[in-house]
């Protein structure tokens, strides 16, 4: 608590301020400030991106064929989507067509990333918001085994197995070195799982931690390495030769990919989804945290069936926008239209020629301008409260036709659900999950719904991955092994000026890369990433972004341990940039949650 309550009440008339900085178990640096009323309900929220690297500026003047290698280093987790959006933007600008095999391999790599990323998110980034690890020490391993066997036929479910996990966990705790499970709010009254389910979840946490390094080997085979696998404007950089000559993809590598894909589908079906349903059954009252923006949903579409066709009808992920919760009308999206997507910097640490006028990404400007508002409490080196009436984030505020939007699995699931003829899996799966939990469709528009949507999507991706692999093998057996088109790869064939848009659906949502090429070099490059949409600050009209909206009206059981804030934020899977927990060599505390 602050030592001067009177001073705080003068500065902050909206109520007690809780600051979480940094938010952990995410990618990048995020700070959240909320105001609580007398009942400890959140009435105001401020989302601040606290880092800037300027990769868009770094790309200016470079060869557009190399852009993907820089762009995918925007993130250390979702590297593939940035590279994919980048090569698509160059291909769009230069009218480069890719072979069918290249499209299929890109789809496999992309779907593989989705399965990997969603598993890592659920178990290693989000599950600890629902699972009390310390409580697992009280569990009866026999009862845990019975619960696991009711869930599915997953073989690792004996009483002895769970007893071993519990013993392993006990050694962690007794040593005083919790390792993976340190620095959390164990014992918080917001936790609701019985000890046996907590032990079950901890066991699967450890299994997923071991298995996730196997899943991503698909990227290593097709892309040469991971993270940051290799990509190629005009196709993919992996020739196919079933005899294995010249380091090409051979039948042994293809069989390995098939094994990984099938094992991934089994893990999702028998471990991830059953865990999700079991945990959700104890938190069915957690239907808040939807927010205003969750009724404004948007997706760009992904997984093209045929190469070089990026229209809505050719996607296996839906495309479109829903505004103000009107599910009966799905709006078309035009990424070239300057009136549709605009980014504002009224409350962002950037400078525009006209402060309250938004810019389309083709004309976007990345000009940093760090200033603190007059009502900021603290200094540039130690800020206690940011001034939300001024600039307070390194994240811009993108808007679609003037609306703040939520992007990500929830948006894709709802858009797919509303188009059952094109996307039958979405409706069937959503209805099945909601029926098992005895929840209405409206329950999706919540923290719990956002978490469930990601699990449903993971199963879809696992099955699509199998279909795409079968498609690739059929093409190869028919004699087509072409994976790249270099017809327009050389600058001598390029126009003097060109511009293009490359888009993708990243695990966290709609991703767009816009570039302009002049005299064979990049003149301008702008990215609007999923977390730019979801974590955006207020815009010129005072409209708040998805994070800020989702936190409103959330009750907090213990303000000293604001678990509920993390629970809602993690349901979006924030991805601001590469970051980790920070401790010094002696394990000393480096940051705290401040209650002001």
PALO-523793 format. One record per residue (C-alpha): x, y, z; residue in three letters. Coordinates in steps of 0.2 Angstrom, whole numbers, plus 5000, padded with zeros to 4 digits. Layout:
BEGIN
XYZALA/...
***
This chain:
BEGIN
500050005000UNK/500650184997UNK/501150285012UNK/500050435008UNK/498250385005UNK/497650565004UNK/498850604990UNK/498250464980UNK/496450494982UNK/496750674975UNK/497750614960UNK/496550464956UNK/494750504959UNK/494150344950UNK/494650234964UNK/496050124970UNK/497350094957UNK/498149924955UNK/499649914943UNK/500349744936UNK/502049784928UNK/502649674920UNK/501249554915UNK/502149394915UNK/501849234905UNK/501649334889UNK/502749374874UNK/503449554877UNK/503249694889UNK/501449744895UNK/500949854909UNK/499149854916UNK/498349984927UNK/496549964934UNK/495450064946UNK/494449964958UNK/492850024966UNK/492449994985UNK/491849824980UNK/493449774972UNK/492649784954UNK/493649854940UNK/492950014933UNK/494350084923UNK/495849994914UNK/497450064905UNK/498449944894UNK/500250004891UNK/501449924879UNK/503149974887UNK/504449934873UNK/504849994856UNK/506049914844UNK/505649994827UNK/505849854815UNK/504749944802UNK/506050084802UNK/507449954800UNK/506649874785UNK/506650044775UNK/507950034760UNK/508149844761UNK/507849714747UNK/506049664749UNK/506549484746UNK/507449484762UNK/506049574772UNK/505349404779UNK/506949374788UNK/506849534798UNK/504949534800UNK/504849364808UNK/505949424821UNK/504649544827UNK/504149394838UNK/505049244845UNK/503449134846UNK/502449174831UNK/503849184819UNK/503049094804UNK/501549204802UNK/502549364801UNK/503649284788UNK/502149214779UNK/501349384778UNK/502949464773UNK/503249354758UNK/501449364753UNK/501549554753UNK/503049554741UNK/502149424730UNK/500649534729UNK/501649684725UNK/502649594711UNK/501249484705UNK/502249324709UNK/501249154709UNK/501749014720UNK/501648824715UNK/500248714723UNK/501548614733UNK/502248784741UNK/500448834746UNK/500148664754UNK/501848664763UNK/501548834769UNK/499848784776UNK/500648634785UNK/501948744793UNK/500648864798UNK/499448744805UNK/500848654814UNK/501248824822UNK/499448844828UNK/499448674836UNK/501148704845UNK/500648884850UNK/498948844857UNK/499648704867UNK/500948804874UNK/499748944878UNK/498448834887UNK/499648734898UNK/501148854900UNK/500449024899UNK/498649014904UNK/498248864914UNK/499148924930UNK/497749064930UNK/496548914933UNK/497648784941UNK/498348794959UNK/499948704958UNK/500248694977UNK/498548624980UNK/499048464969UNK/500148414984UNK/498448374993UNK/497848264979UNK/497448074980UNK/498448004965UNK/497147854964UNK/495647984963UNK/496648084950UNK/496947924940UNK/495047894940UNK/494748064934UNK/495948054920UNK/495247894914UNK/493547964914UNK/494148104903UNK/494947994889UNK/495947844885UNK/497647934886UNK/498847794892UNK/499847894905UNK/498447894918UNK/498947764932UNK/498947804951UNK/500847764951UNK/501147894937UNK/500148034946UNK/501047984962UNK/502748004953UNK/502148174947UNK/501648224965UNK/503248164972UNK/504248264959UNK/503248424963UNK/503448394982UNK/505348394979UNK/505248564970UNK/504248644984UNK/505248574998UNK/506848634990UNK/506248804990UNK/506548814971UNK/504848804962UNK/505648834945UNK/504248834932UNK/502948864946UNK/503749004955UNK/503049184957UNK/501249144957UNK/499649174967UNK/499449004975UNK/498048994988UNK/497149134980UNK/495249114983UNK/494949134964UNK/495548954962UNK/494148824962UNK/494848664956UNK/494948514968UNK/496748454972UNK/496448294961UNK/496148404945UNK/497548514950UNK/498748364950UNK/498048304933UNK/498348474925UNK/500148484932UNK/500548314925UNK/499848364908UNK/500748534910UNK/502448434911UNK/501948314897UNK/501548464885UNK/503148544890UNK/504048394884UNK/503048364868UNK/503048544862UNK/504848524856UNK/504348374846UNK/502848464837UNK/503848604830UNK/505148484821UNK/503948504806UNK/504648684804UNK/506448614806UNK/506148494792UNK/505348614780UNK/506148774785UNK/507848714791UNK/507748774809UNK/506648844823UNK/506248974829UNK/506349084813UNK/506348944800UNK/506748994782UNK/505449054769UNK/505549114751UNK/504749234740UNK/503949134726UNK/503748974736UNK/504648874750UNK/506548844751UNK/506348654752UNK/506548544736UNK/505748374736UNK/506648224730UNK/506048054737UNK/507747974734UNK/508548104746UNK/509748184734UNK/510548354737UNK/509848374755UNK/508048384748UNK/506548324758UNK/506448134756UNK/505248004761UNK/506047974778UNK/505748154782UNK/503948154776UNK/503647994786UNK/504348094801UNK/503148234798UNK/501648114796UNK/502048044813UNK/502248214822UNK/500548274814UNK/499648114820UNK/500348124837UNK/499848304839UNK/498048264834UNK/498048124847UNK/498748234861UNK/497448374857UNK/495948254857UNK/496448144872UNK/497348274883UNK/497048464878UNK/495248464875UNK/494748344889UNK/495748454901UNK/494948614894UNK/493248544897UNK/493648484914UNK/494348644920UNK/493048744912UNK/491648644921UNK/492248724938UNK/492348904931UNK/490648914922UNK/490349074932UNK/491849154923UNK/490749224909UNK/491349404912UNK/492849484904UNK/492049494887UNK/492149674885UNK/491449794873UNK/492649754859UNK/492249564860UNK/490649614850UNK/491749694837UNK/492649544829UNK/493749524814UNK/494749394804UNK/495649404788UNK/495549224783UNK/496849094781UNK/497348914775UNK/497048944756UNK/496348784747UNK/497148834731UNK/498748934728UNK/498649114724UNK/496849144728UNK/496649244744UNK/494749274743UNK/493549234757UNK/492849084748UNK/494548994746UNK/494948994765UNK/494748864778UNK/494848994791UNK/493449124790UNK/493649304784UNK/492549454789UNK/492049574802UNK/490549584815UNK/490049754822UNK/489149794838UNK/488649604840UNK/487649594825UNK/487949414820UNK/486749424806UNK/487849534795UNK/489649484791UNK/490549634783UNK/491849614769UNK/493649674772UNK/494649764760UNK/496449784766UNK/496849914752UNK/495450034756UNK/496050184765UNK/494450204774UNK/494350034782UNK/495950014792UNK/496750164800UNK/497950184814UNK/497850324827UNK/499250394839UNK/498250514849UNK/498750414865UNK/500250324858UNK/502050374859UNK/502150424840UNK/502050584830UNK/500850604815UNK/500750764805UNK/498950784811UNK/498750714828UNK/496950654828UNK/496950594810UNK/497250404807UNK/498350344793UNK/498050184782UNK/499650074784UNK/500150104766UNK/500450284772UNK/500950234789UNK/502250334799UNK/503350254813UNK/504050414821UNK/504350384840UNK/503850524852UNK/503950484870UNK/503150604881UNK/502250594898UNK/500650674901UNK/500350814914UNK/499350694925UNK/500650554925UNK/501250514943UNK/503150474944UNK/504550504932UNK/505250434915UNK/506250304925UNK/504850264937UNK/503050284933UNK/501750254946UNK/500150304936UNK/500150344917UNK/499050484911UNK/497750404900UNK/497050574894UNK/498750594886UNK/500050474877UNK/500350314887UNK/500850164876UNK/502050114862UNK/500550024854UNK/499550124841UNK/497650114840UNK/497050034824UNK/495250044820UNK/494149964806UNK/492950084799UNK/493150184816UNK/492850034827UNK/494049954840UNK/494049764835UNK/494549604844UNK/495449474834UNK/496049304838UNK/495249124840UNK/493649194847UNK/493349304832UNK/493749164820UNK/492649044830UNK/491149154830UNK/491349204811UNK/491549024807UNK/490048974817UNK/488949104808UNK/489449024791UNK/489048844794UNK/488948794775UNK/490748844772UNK/491448804789UNK/490348654796UNK/491748604809UNK/491548774819UNK/489648754822UNK/489748564826UNK/491248584838UNK/490548744847UNK/488848664849UNK/489648504856UNK/490748604869UNK/489348714874UNK/488148564876UNK/489448474887UNK/489648624898UNK/487848664898UNK/488148844892UNK/487248954880UNK/488049024864UNK/488249194872UNK/489449114884UNK/490849124871UNK/490949314873UNK/491949304889UNK/493649254896UNK/493049074897UNK/492349074880UNK/493949154873UNK/494949014881UNK/493748874874UNK/493848944857UNK/495748924856UNK/495448744861UNK/494148704848UNK/495248784835UNK/496748684840UNK/495748524836UNK/495248594819UNK/497048644815UNK/497648464820UNK/496348384808UNK/496748514794UNK/498548474796UNK/498248294792UNK/497248344777UNK/498548454770UNK/499848324772UNK/498848194763UNK/498548324749UNK/500448354748UNK/500848164747UNK/499448144733UNK/500248284723UNK/502048214725UNK/501448034720UNK/500648114704UNK/502348174699UNK/502248354705UNK/503748404716UNK/503848584711UNK/504048704727UNK/504648874720UNK/504348994706UNK/505849114702UNK/505149184686UNK/504949364694UNK/506249344707UNK/507549454700UNK/507449644701UNK/507749674683UNK/505949614680UNK/505149724693UNK/504149894690UNK/504950054696UNK/503550064710UNK/502449934717UNK/501449904733UNK/500749754741UNK/499749684756UNK/500249514764UNK/499049454777UNK/498849304788UNK/497949234803UNK/499249214817UNK/498749114832UNK/498349274841UNK/497349354827UNK/497349454811UNK/499049504805UNK/499449624790UNK/501049684782UNK/500949824770UNK/502449884759UNK/502950004746UNK/504349964734UNK/505250094724UNK/506850074713UNK/506949884719UNK/507049944738UNK/505749954752UNK/505150134753UNK/503950094767UNK/503449944778UNK/502049944790UNK/501449794801UNK/499749794811UNK/499949644822UNK/498549554832UNK/499149624848UNK/499049804841UNK/497249774838UNK/496849694855UNK/498049794866UNK/497749964858UNK/497550114869UNK/496150244868UNK/495950324851UNK/495550504846UNK/493750474851UNK/494150394868UNK/493650224862UNK/494550094872UNK/495449934865UNK/494949754868UNK/496149724883UNK/495449884892UNK/493649834888UNK/493849654893UNK/494449704911UNK/492949814915UNK/491749754928UNK/492849604933UNK/492749574952UNK/494449544960UNK/494449424975UNK/496149484982UNK/496849654976UNK/498549604983UNK/498549454971UNK/497549514956UNK/497349344948UNK/495849394938UNK/496749524929UNK/498049394923UNK/496649274919UNK/495749394907UNK/497349454899UNK/498049284896UNK/496449234887UNK/497049344873UNK/498749264874UNK/499649444873UNK/501149444861UNK/502049614863UNK/503849554859UNK/505149434866UNK/505249434885UNK/505449324900UNK/505249324919UNK/506649434926UNK/507649384942UNK/509349424948UNK/510649284950UNK/510049264968UNK/508249244964UNK/507849414972UNK/506249504967UNK/506449624952UNK/504649694951UNK/503049694961UNK/501249714960UNK/500849884967UNK/499249934976UNK/498950114976UNK/
***
